[in-house]
Amino acid sequence: MRIAIASVALCITVVILTTAVITGFKNEITQKIFGFWGHIDITNHAVKRNFEAIPLDNNAAYIDSIKRIRQVSMEKFVENTDGKQLQTIKSKAGVDYVQSVCLIPGIIKTSSEFESIIIKGVGDDFQWEHMNDFIVAGEPLDLTQTEMSNGILLSEYTAKTLSLEVGQEIVVTFLRTAERKQIPRKFKIQGLYKTGLQEYDVRFALADIRKIQQVFGWEDNQVMGMEVFIEDIDDLNILNDFIYLDVLPGQMYSETVRAKFPAIFGWLELQNINEYVILSLMTIVAVINMITALLILMLERSRMIGVLKALGSNNWSIRKIFLIKAFHIIKWGLIIGNIVGLLICFIQKKFQIIKLNEENYYLSSAPIELNIPYIIVLNIGVVAIILLFLIIPTYLITRMSPVKVLRFN
C-alpha cells in the first residue's frame, strides 16, 4: 500500500512539474519574441521580396482601420473528415495597438573591433513595458521629446564583444545601397538589454526612429513597417488573414511572428510531445503499481472474499470494497503528490535553483507557470484512468469459489 501511494504521489508530482515547466517555457519564450517583434508584421511586398527599404505611410487610412479592429468574423475553408468545408470563424477579441518601426543594417567600429548590427528604429508609440524586463544596465530610450534622441540600446552581448559600456559614444556607419554612400551617425549608449534569445542579442539594437528616417531621407510619416499587437494570441491566424485579405492594399504584406521565426515556434511545439509522453509514462507507472497493490490486497483477503460470498454477497458488492480501498490509496497519493509538486514549483519559482544553459534553452533557469484549472483536470483524469483500469483485476473476484477459497485457507 505504501509503494502504491508513493507511485501515485510520484506520478502526480512529475505531472505537475512537467506541466508547469513546459507551460513556463512556452509562455516565457513566446512573450520574449512577441515583446520584441509584435504579433503581426506589416511591410511592403518588396521589403520581403528584395529587402528594399520602401516606406509606407503610417498615417494611411488602412493603418487607422487596423487600430480599430475588434472582434471579426470571416469565412474560411476548414479541413475535416468530409474534406474542406467553408465555415465562418470568429475571433475572441481584436487589435490591442500598433507601433511603427524602421530597420537598417550598420557597422559599429571601435579602435580595435567592429561588429555588424541591425538597428531597429522605434518611436514614441513603442511599448516599453515589453522591453523593461530585459534591460540589464542603463535605462530605456526617452522618445517623448520633440528633439531627436541620440541614444541607443545595445545588447549586452554586443557591448561585451566590443568592450563598450553605458554612457560611451559610438559611431555607426550605414550604407545607402541606391547611392552606394556610407553615412556615419553618432550614438550614445543609453542602456544594455539581454533577452536570452541569441538570434536577437547578436544582431539587434534599438534607436530613435527619427534617426533612421534621417539616414533614409524619409519624412516623419514614412516608416518601413508596422507591428500589430493583438489582445488574444489564439486569434493570431484569423486576424492576420483578415488584415491581409480585407484591410491591406495590394502592395502590402502581413506576416505572423510564428511564420517569421518558424524554427523557434517549431521547437516549442515539440515540447507538447514531450509533455504527452511524460504524462503517459507516469500514468502507466501509477496504473501498474495500483493493479499490483490491488491484486496483493485481494490475495491477502481471499478468506474474507470467500466468507462474504458464502454469506450471500454478490460479486459487484465485494469488488466495490476493493475499489473503495484503492480510491483511498489514490486519494493519499494525490494529496502527497500535489503538496510535493506545488512545493517544488514554489521553491523553483522563488529561488530558481535549477539553472539552464541560456544559449541552448533561451532561459537562464527552468521557468515555472502553474495553471491551476489544468492541474485539477489532470488530477481528475489520472484518478479516472487508474480506477478504470482497476476494474479489470477486481474481475478476479468473480472467479473465486467460496468453497475452494475457504478449503485452501
Secondary structure as GFF3:
##gff-version 3
##sequence-region A 1 409
A	DSSP	alpha_helix	2	37	.	.	.	ID=ss1
A	DSSP	beta_strand	40	44	.	.	.	ID=ss2
A	DSSP	alpha_helix	45	50	.	.	.	ID=ss3
A	DSSP	beta_strand	56	57	.	.	.	ID=ss4
A	DSSP	alpha_helix	61	67	.	.	.	ID=ss5
A	DSSP	beta_strand	73	80	.	.	.	ID=ss6
A	DSSP	beta_strand	83	90	.	.	.	ID=ss7
A	DSSP	beta_strand	95	109	.	.	.	ID=ss8
A	DSSP	beta_strand	114	122	.	.	.	ID=ss9
A	DSSP	three_ten_helix	128	130	.	.	.	ID=ss10
A	DSSP	three_ten_helix	132	134	.	.	.	ID=ss11
A	DSSP	beta_strand	135	138	.	.	.	ID=ss12
A	DSSP	beta_strand	151	155	.	.	.	ID=ss13
A	DSSP	alpha_helix	156	162	.	.	.	ID=ss14
A	DSSP	beta_strand	169	176	.	.	.	ID=ss15
A	DSSP	beta_strand	181	193	.	.	.	ID=ss16
A	DSSP	alpha_helix	198	201	.	.	.	ID=ss17
A	DSSP	beta_strand	204	208	.	.	.	ID=ss18
A	DSSP	alpha_helix	209	216	.	.	.	ID=ss19
A	DSSP	beta_strand	222	223	.	.	.	ID=ss20
A	DSSP	beta_strand	225	230	.	.	.	ID=ss21
A	DSSP	three_ten_helix	233	235	.	.	.	ID=ss22
A	DSSP	alpha_helix	236	242	.	.	.	ID=ss23
A	DSSP	pi_helix	243	247	.	.	.	ID=ss24
A	DSSP	beta_strand	252	256	.	.	.	ID=ss25
A	DSSP	alpha_helix	257	260	.	.	.	ID=ss26
A	DSSP	alpha_helix	262	300	.	.	.	ID=ss27
A	DSSP	alpha_helix	302	310	.	.	.	ID=ss28
A	DSSP	alpha_helix	315	351	.	.	.	ID=ss29
A	DSSP	alpha_helix	358	361	.	.	.	ID=ss30
A	DSSP	alpha_helix	372	394	.	.	.	ID=ss31
A	DSSP	three_ten_helix	395	399	.	.	.	ID=ss32
A	DSSP	alpha_helix	402	408	.	.	.	ID=ss33
###
